[in-house]
Amino acid sequence: MDEDFFDRLDKYMNINNLNDNKITVQAGLPVGALGKQRRGSRGLSVQSIAKILHTYPDINAEWLITGDGEMIKSGENILSESQSGYITQCAECRQKDQRIADLLETIASLKETNATQKELNSELKRQKALDDNSDAKYS
């Protein structure tokens, strides 16, 4: 069975623990572009392919597009053990970068929630003080 563009992209994604959503976000692709192409409802633009190749510079463009050559770029298209280790580290770095971005987003959300809670607490204290004053007048 001949592999197509997405079969090859999936191989790269599996090795690097990526999914369509991560590639879409990291490469700045239009939302749903990969999914729509997978379903055959529209083609992936040259610009989108270029963004993927720019975002993941270790992908051999010829391999991704035609299936010829090796998956990972190297001077002679042969990976030494140190190059393989480097590629693994690159993938790990991308994963760490994504986790850091996710954590920063969570922190921002928690700060927002905390600020809202502080506002609610202040409002409740103010309301309680008003209620206490009101009760004292009628006692």
N, C-alpha and C positions, 0 to 999 in steps of 0.2 A: 504494500500500500504506500503510495507516494505521500510524503508529508507536505502540508501547505504552510503558509506563513504562520498561522496560529498554532499549528502543531509545534513548530520550531520555537515560537515565542513562549509557548507553554513549557517546553523543556527548560528554557532559560529561567522562566518564572519559578519553576519547581526547585531548581538548584539554588536560587537566590531568595526563596521564601517570599515571593511576590504574588500578588493577585491583581485582577483587573483594576480594582479600586486604587490600590497603591500606585500602580503605573499611571493611571489617569491623573491622580493628584500630583505625583512627583514629576511627571513629564508635562503637566499643564495641558492635558488633552481635554476636549469638550466632554462634559459628563455623558456617559453612556456610549461613547464612540466605539470602544472595544466590544461591548456587548451587542451593539447594533450590527457591527461587522460580523461578529460570530454568528448572529442569527440570519445574516445575509440580507438585512434590510437596507444596508448602504455600505459603500466602500470606505476603507480607511484612506484618508488623504495622504499625499506625499508629505505634507507638512506634519501630520501626526506621526508618520514613520520617522521623519527627521528628528522630531522631538524625542521620540523613544531612543533613537540612536545617540542623540546628544546627552540624554539623561543617563544612559547606561553605556558609557564609551567603551566598555570591554566587549560588547557584542560585535561580532564580525558582521558588517552590513551585508556582505555578499551571501554569507550563510543564512542570515535571517530572511532575506528576500528570495534567494534562489535555491538554497539548500546546499550550495557548493562551498567547500572549505570547512574550516573548523568553527565551532560555536564562538569561541573566545579569541579575540585578536591577540596576536603576538608577532614579534618581528618575523619569525619563520613559521608562524601558525603551529608551533609545537610548544606545548606547555611543559616547563620544567616543574619539579616539585615546588620550588620556591615561588614560581608564578602561580601555580594552583593555590598555594597557601595565601598568596596576595589576593587572588580573586575571592577566596573564601573570606578573607579579612574585609575586603571591600563590601561584600554582601552583608557581613556582620555589622560593618560601620553604617550601612544604609538602614539596617534594622534598628540599630541603636539610635540613629538620627530620628527615625520614625517614632521610636518609643519616647525619646526626649520631647519631640513635638507633641505627642499625645499627652505626656505628663504636663507639659506647659499649658496645654489647652485645659486639662483637668484642673490645674492650679488656678487658672484664670476663672474658670467656672465656679470653683469653690470660694474664691475671693468675692465674686459677685453674690453668691448665695450668702456668705457671711455678712456682707454689707446690707443685704436685704433683711437678714435676721436681726442685725443691730438696729435697723430702722424700725422693725416691728416691735422689738423690745422697748425702744424709746417711746413709741406710740402707746404701747400697753402701760408703761410706767406713767406716762402723762395722763392716760385715761383713768388709771387707778387713783392717781392723785386727785383728779377731778371728782371721781366717785367718793373718795374719802372725805373731801371737802364738802361735798353735797350731803353725805351722811351726817357729818358733824353739825351742819346747820340745822338739821331736822331732829337732832337728839336732844 
